[in-house]
Amino acid sequence: MEILQPPHWARPRGYSNGVAASGRTVCVSGMIGWDGQGVFHTDDFAGQVRQALENVVAVLAEADARPEHIVRMTWYVIDRKEYVAAYKEVGAAYRDVIGAHYPAMTAVQVAGLVEDRARVEIEVTAIVP
């Protein structure tokens, strides 16, 4: 995997501007903050992020993929202000579950998610060498 960082650009924090990779593509559907049985254990934003990331890692494992194979993440959040206010806790959850791997990422505020209780949905593409 190659991180794409134009030399004259400021370094991004918590993501990469681009990633180039080749191998087997693994696409993970949007994961929300409930467990594998569809049960929410918290309404806390960072708590739901942690669970959604754990769900991503569990699905990746089914393809013998690991967090370091993630090349792209898209985060859909219900409330941008809630997301920004939780940066510190979200960062800690991210590092605990994904590690120090920062793929290309996009975060978008949306009007709603299909599951009313969901605060965030995270979609992932991974490339397994």
C-alpha positions, 0 to 999 in steps of 0.5 A: 500500500502506498500513501499518496501525499503531495509533498507541498501539502500539509499533512492530514491528521487522522486520515490520508489524502489518498491510498494506492494498493493492489490485491483482493478487494473487500467491501464492507457494508455500512456498519452501525453501533449495534452488536452482531445480534442487532442490539444497541448497548449505548446511545453514546456517539463514541461508544457507537463508533467503537462498536461500528469499528469492531463490526468492521474488523469482524467482517474483514476477518471473514476475508482474512483481512486486517485493519491495516488493509483498509484503504478507504472509509466513509463515515455517515454521521447524524450530527456533525457537532456531536462528531466534532465534540467527540473527536478525542473519544472517537480517536481513542476508540479508533486507535484501540480498534484500528490502530495507527493506520489512517486510510483515505477517509470521508465524513458526511453529515446525513439527514438520517440513517435507516436505524433510528437509534444509530448515530454513525455508519461506517463503510469500508473498502480494504485491499488484501495483498 
